[in-house]
């Protein structure tokens, strides 16, 4: 299964996202903000996917993407607020808050071999 770094400024969203991803058998490292996220990347942890949460402001997401490219080197999925401008330089973004849409995007990014089962 995949190793995923999930970043948010909202602890309850991190917990919810972690629970969903763990149900599929993934290992999840949750980071509340920049400092925790970059510490995880700089510690040499290898991640298959980086997820930027809805709660992170647009400009902060741009900065995180730039730093993640230097330290983590993994694909980025950005969860956007409705109407938020898509971010340049990332592999995928979605503006849905539905768990099914989120899990589908994760599955498509990781490939079908890493998706253990459907949540429906």
VENBELVEN-V578565 format. One record per helix or strand of 2 or more residues. SS is the DSSP state (alpha for helix, beta for strand). FROM is the first residue (numbers start at 1). TO is the last residue. If there is no record, write none. Layout:
ss:SS from:FROM to:TO
ss:SS from:FROM to:TO
This chain:
ss:beta from:3 to:8
ss:alpha from:11 to:23
ss:beta from:27 to:32
ss:alpha from:34 to:42
ss:beta from:49 to:52
ss:alpha from:58 to:71
ss:beta from:75 to:79
ss:beta from:92 to:94
ss:alpha from:99 to:110
ss:alpha from:112 to:114
